[in-house]
Amino acid sequence: MARDNNKLTGVQKAAILFITLGPEASAGIIKRFPESDIQKITYEIANITGVGVEQRQEILSEFVEMNKAKDYIVEGGLEYAKNLLSKALGQQRAKEILDKVTEATQQYRPFAIARKADAHQLMNVISSEHPQTIALILCYLQSDKSGQILSALPEDVQSEVAYRIASMSNTSPMVIKEIEKVLDSKLSSVVKSDMTVLGGVNTLVDILNQVDRTTEKNITESLEREDPELAEKIKESMFVFEDIITLDDVSIQRVLREMDAKELAMALKGCSEEVANAIYRNQSKRAAAALKEDMEFLGPVRLMDVEKAQQRIVGIIRRLDEAGEIVIARGGEDAIII
């Protein structure tokens, strides 16, 4: 299939890209596609008899360039992306890439400037807004930034905003444009959006994983009173540091191989005896003794530092879970090693 790249369909280019990337890298990407797209791409891969080195390189370069363009647009808007790409590739090539990105997405991500602003600035701007408005904006921000803002809101507003994020589904472009107008005078740059799927349980879980323990507990308890079924879905999707005790010993040993000893010592400061014992029993006597010494050497520590260390370890556990190296127990099931 040695055809002009400009005449290839998007599916055909994807098929060549996956061939170029190789089976291991491709497998991790293609599994995230919808079933219908997987079938189309698989069909094209099966029907490709040969791809030249030059053609593969061109498609790989196009893929890299388009993703850079998308990142630049999110970071600083269309003009920022255009300037950067023009300097790197020339005006004509920059225009071609941005045209392809526009054709592929049919939109630029809303609230681009809000994503660049710091949490304190955003908090000052949106704190007096209606909880539904705050919820919508937080859905478009980075989860760590949304977590900081959610933590800073009054408790009653926290739970209301969290509930609205979790129960949100489709949002009209008219609503998004109206909210963007509110931010326009302070954060500038309003962008258009088609009907967008955002919010939901996964969005709220990502945000809750970034907030402090007190905020998380307040929100989950409030959601249990408001909507027990929704609260249960959120709990099933979350994994907190104390949940290490639900992992089997083999899984804990796998996780320990990824952990930094000093960070583990910080994370265990102030945790329950049950969690600490789960760690100790999966170490050698010498390693466990060294860990206890590290904890004693730390002395008094800030709760914030302990929680940050715990969150980073939870991040490792989730990464291993997503990679299929361990499986986090859901709904009372035992975790298994793959």
Secondary structure, 3 states (H helix, E strand, C coil): CCCCHHHCCHHHHHHHHHHHHCHHHHHHHHCCCCHHHHHHHHHHHHHCCCCCHHHHHHHHHHHHHHHHHHHHHHHHHHHHHHHHHHHHHCHHHHHHHHHHHHHHHCCCCCCHHHHHCCHHHHHHHHCCCCHHHHHHHHHHCCHHHHHHHHHHCCHHHHHHHHHHHHHCCEECHHHHHHHHHHHHHHHCCCCCCCCEECCCHHHHHHHHCCCCHHHHHHHHHHHHHHCHHHHHHHHHHCCCHHHHHHCCHHHHHHHHCCCCHHHHHHHHCCCCHHHHHHHHCCCCHHHHHHHHHHHHHHCCCCHHHHHHHHHHHHHHHHHHHHCCCECCCCCCCCCCEC
